[in-house]
Amino acid sequence: MNRFYLWPWKAPVDDEVDDELTFHLEMRTREYIDRGFSTADARREAERRMGDVERVRAACRTLGEGRDRRMRRIEYASELRQDIGFAWRQMRRHPGFALVASLTLALGIGGTTAIFSAVDAVVLRPLPLRDPARLMVVAETWKGMPSDVSAGNFTDANAGITSFDGGLTAEQFSSFNLADGGTPERIIGGRVTANYFDVLGARPAMGRTFRADEDRPGDEQVVVLSHRLWMRRFGAASAILERDIRMNGRRYTVAGVMPASFDLTTNREEVWVPIAFTPERKALHDEHYLTVYGRLKADATVQRALAELEAVASRLRRDFPKDDGELTFTVIPFTDQFVGDYGKRLLVLLGAVSVVLLIACGNVANLLLARGAARGREIAIRTALGAGQWRIVRQFLTESAVLALCAAAAGLLFAKWSLAAVVAWSPPGVPRLEQAQIDPAALGFAVAAALVSSVLFGLAPALRLARSDVRTGLREGARGTTAGGFRDRLRTGLIVAEVALSLLLLFGAGLLIRSAIALQRVDPGFDPNGVLTARVALPAASYAEPARVVATFQRMAEAAAQVPGVTQASITSYAAMGGGGGSNGLLPEGVPFALKNLVQSVLRIITPDFFRVMRIPLVKGRGFDDRDRSGGQKVMIVSARLAALAFPGQDPIGKRIACCEQRPDGSADYKVVVGIAGDIRSRGPATPPVAEFYLPMTQAPADAWNWTQRSMYIVVRAPGDPGALTQPLREAIARIDPDLPLFDVRTMSQRLSSSLATARFNTLLLTILGGVGLLLAASGIYGVIAYFVSQRTHEIGVRIALGATPGRVVRLILTQAMRPVVLGAAVGIGAALAASQVLTNQLFDVSPTDPATIAAVVVTLGTVALVASAVPARRAAAIDPTKALQAE
Amino acid sequence: MPDTTAELLHGTLVALILKTLARGRRHGYAIARAIEEATGGVVQVEDGSLYPALYRMERSGWIEAEWGVSELGRKAKLYRLTPRGRRQLAAETAEWARFAAAISHVLLAT
């Protein structure tokens, strides 16, 4: 408050107090003189009655300043009320303008608010964990690639470090057959160490989490349910605690239920059970399948944790050169890992939708300028009545703010609707996106966006109008504020800005569209059409014997092949575009054993018809058949890429490769290469093929059934509509074991397209935004050019009267209209080339500075701009010179 | 020298100013004189308290001021009651009546 004393209008209060006190003292003195006092005595008596005059003066000044501040506030508030009332009446008097302007803005404000809500839910909102910033993900790296952690490495790391509060926790994602009265169901769950929930810092909504002793072998039959599963499967029954449920053929006692907000991994676990490491498991340093978390102690740093982990890693590298020869550990903040690059993608979208809002602001500014022309008289009168320029600017800004807030109200409805669409259409796996909603934060954002835009679109017109000449305004009446046609910098500036901004958007959309087309053209190496895929998993409790597992899957392949409409059927451990498929180190025969000589390759266990179902060509050699029995000669088929890596420049057929298991005597187990299969893009069209190899299911290593958790894909080829076979296939499997649910049933085309879901979603959104931006820019260009033509009716009339042909008039207008368009395009290209870098990791086979895309975008934009200005240009050519000249 | 003085009871100065201004606008000195005359000289306004009270009342919105001309033709700051000041006067009068009745009830009891 003290700063007010420094204000220049301090003086009036001082003078006021001085004048008043002087006057009072004079009057008192006069009073005492009248009573017969001498002049000097009268003066003294008057001063005595006043007391300490300086103190009185100071008190009055302070109070007077407070009074003046209060008056200014009251005055300001009452002016604001008047301005808001006036603005409201203006809008009601011109509903057409109000509707067009606020709908334009509502589009921009609603769009930004919707995307903001998504950003808020996914990125900004803190995780429902205690102190999430201290939660870390500990991973291994192998040859520079991040990898999951083996049970042995986890156990040794946990014993060798002190930086983490309560030690490290490990989670193995696995799936469970939930058979609990109703239809059996396949659900995703996590096997976790007992300290899992404590380390994550999450508390149950009901019941308890795991006790410290519950992750010992034999004590692990307890389960914590996710809120989602509890609602869906158990009807949110509060009596669920301590009840037994059946999973994978075993009983688990329900210990607790987590809150709905505890949904933190893209795997979306629905249950958690304790992971019970046996001593053998804890000694196993190969087989990397654990996700490891740790909570840094208050005094620990990432650096210290890394140093401790490096000490452990160096020990492991020495003790287990075969398994851990190149082991290092990494520590990544959980939040970074959780949000991944979705945060960046969403921010790109937020940027794009803000650009649309800016273009909308440009259009509304233009509308305001056009309406301002009609309000020149009103401004002139106000100015003549003593309103200062700032007062008029304030009134116009208030009108803009009222307009923008109305637009925000409409925009919120639009945001609610478009957010629902974004959530529904978004690719699966965006963390927490479904929690996005139009909440108070979104409301605040919409209001802020409205106020910021009201200044953006309102300030320039307000300044322009407030400066317009009073006398001109009064003399010319309603046609008050005119500016010099095409020399009107503000309006041409709007065209430049709108063209530049929409070029930016279109360029981004164009790059993504080109990527999408390129992806569509990629040959995945197999024929996804007419293929149905489904998963089935055999519970370990009833299918312990590998021989029984193989026999059951074989019966399933035969049963699937018998389903009417199916031409071929096959079983595989890893369908393309599906989960699974771990990496194995292969050692070609004759190459000395050393880590660097191992060829990394993805294993797929299959039945013989797999290549026929998928239509993967055999480049050389033969496929699997009945000869490849259990106990017979062990064989494998390699992909063309693996053949090139393992046997460069040689014919691999007949060569031997060691992999996957050891002979009982500990020596390498060799398989003979009998065929070469074509490369396939198993991770999606955007990912180049990797080295892969195939083993016949009959010869699968016994351990493989633990790696795959006895879970296999059934893939069938069915000409016609493969989706229609879901039910018959389900029935065929149920005849083999009614307790086995068929899950993740999808056609191969669906798998292929969902591997592109994120890319497609971003492309779709950016294309919509680009289209909206282009339409807004076009209507902005049209508005400005139409205004210029109307301002130059007289001049054009004269030209036509002097013999200018319609063609010449059209050319004249178009030439002048294209100048700001060309300038805007130039600015836009510069901005687009700089900004497109943010898209780099979303592009496929297109450079972020792709000249063809720039050319296409410029041509599109130029054409649209030309069409938008051609309408008013043709109107100019049709001007009747006699009427135009009479009108003046 | 005034022969009779009475300390103004706390808060009564404001009520007296309001009452005085209810009869029309006046400058500060005239308010003081009016109070002195109306009380037959029993109440002597302390000039050093009068002006801070006036500024405070102005800030509260009970009175407003404008520059005018005094009876002797001098420039003077004239105060006027606002509608809010009129309501405040009614409230303070009622409060005084209650207070005075209570004190009288004690002191004048027979």
Interface residues (C-beta under 8 A of the other chain):
Chain A: E16 V17 D19 E20 L21 F23 H24 E26 M27 R28 E31 R49 M50 G51 D52 V53 R55 V56 A59 C60 L63 G64 G66 R67 R70
Chain B: H27 G28 Y29 R33 E46 D47 G48 Y51 P52 Y55 R56 E58 R59 G61 S70 R74 K75 A76 K77
